[in-house]
């Protein structure tokens, strides 16, 4: 099984809270692989909004994204982009 990890710094002003955390979880859930996120000694499920919020990853925090499974590489790339790049604009269409 493929296991990958990458250490990244959270760039969003509000850190990995509310909207960025929700987008992270939505993105992670699109992949079959297991996603975990580490900050310090704490490790949480990357597909759990509550887990991510308990990390209290503020702007500038260093986190480790770990992906394990068939689509681990694609998941890691997309999740890294989400944490280190600008957030996508919210869509105006009703969901």
C-alpha positions as CSV (number, residue, x, y, z in Angstrom):
1,X,0.0,0.0,0.0
2,X,1.3,3.4,-0.9
3,X,2.0,5.7,2.1
4,X,3.0,9.3,1.5
5,X,3.4,12.3,3.7
6,X,4.3,16.0,3.3
7,X,4.9,18.7,5.9
8,X,3.3,22.0,4.9
9,X,2.6,25.4,6.5
10,X,-1.0,26.6,6.7
11,X,-1.2,29.9,4.8
12,X,-4.8,30.9,5.3
13,X,-5.3,33.9,7.6
14,X,-7.9,32.0,9.7
15,X,-5.8,28.9,9.7
16,X,-7.4,25.5,9.2
17,X,-10.7,26.5,10.7
18,X,-14.3,26.7,9.5
19,X,-14.3,27.0,5.7
20,X,-10.7,25.8,5.0
21,X,-11.3,22.8,7.2
22,X,-14.6,22.0,5.6
23,X,-13.0,22.3,2.1
24,X,-10.2,20.0,3.3
25,X,-12.6,17.4,4.5
26,X,-14.8,17.6,1.3
27,X,-11.7,17.2,-0.8
28,X,-10.3,14.3,1.3
29,X,-13.6,12.4,1.1
30,X,-13.4,12.4,-2.7
31,X,-10.5,9.9,-2.5
32,X,-10.5,6.3,-1.4
33,X,-7.2,6.5,0.5
34,X,-6.9,7.1,4.2
35,X,-6.0,10.7,5.1
36,X,-4.5,11.7,8.5
37,X,-3.2,15.0,9.6
38,X,-0.6,15.5,12.3
39,X,0.2,18.6,14.3
40,X,2.8,18.1,17.0
41,X,1.8,14.9,18.8
42,X,-1.8,15.1,17.8
43,X,-3.0,12.9,14.9
44,X,-6.5,13.2,13.5
45,X,-8.6,11.8,10.6
46,X,-8.4,14.1,7.6
47,X,-12.0,13.2,6.7
48,X,-13.4,14.5,10.0
49,X,-14.2,18.2,10.4
50,X,-14.2,17.9,14.2
51,X,-10.8,16.2,14.1
52,X,-9.3,19.0,12.0
53,X,-10.8,21.7,14.2
54,X,-9.2,20.1,17.3
55,X,-5.8,20.6,15.8
56,X,-6.1,24.4,16.3
57,X,-3.8,24.9,13.2
58,X,-3.5,28.6,13.0
59,X,-1.9,30.6,10.1
60,X,1.7,29.6,9.9
61,X,1.2,26.3,11.7
62,X,3.2,23.3,10.3
63,X,1.1,20.2,9.8
64,X,1.9,16.8,8.2
65,X,-0.6,15.4,5.7
66,X,-0.4,11.6,5.4
67,X,-2.2,9.6,2.7
68,X,-2.3,5.8,2.5
69,X,-3.9,3.8,-0.3
70,X,-4.4,3.5,-4.0
71,X,-4.9,7.2,-4.8
72,X,-2.6,8.6,-2.1
73,X,-0.4,10.6,-4.5
74,X,-3.4,12.5,-6.1
75,X,-4.9,13.1,-2.7
76,X,-1.7,14.4,-1.3
77,X,-1.2,16.8,-4.2
78,X,-4.7,18.2,-4.0
79,X,-4.8,18.6,-0.2
80,X,-1.4,20.2,-0.2
81,X,-2.6,22.8,-2.8
82,X,-5.7,23.5,-0.7
83,X,-3.6,24.2,2.5
84,X,-0.8,26.2,0.9
85,X,-2.6,28.1,-1.9
86,X,-5.5,30.5,-2.1
87,X,-8.9,29.2,-1.2
88,X,-11.3,28.6,-4.1
89,X,-14.0,31.2,-4.3
90,X,-17.3,30.0,-2.8
91,X,-19.8,29.0,-5.6
92,X,-22.9,31.2,-6.0
93,X,-25.1,28.4,-7.2
94,X,-27.5,26.7,-4.7
95,X,-26.3,23.3,-3.6
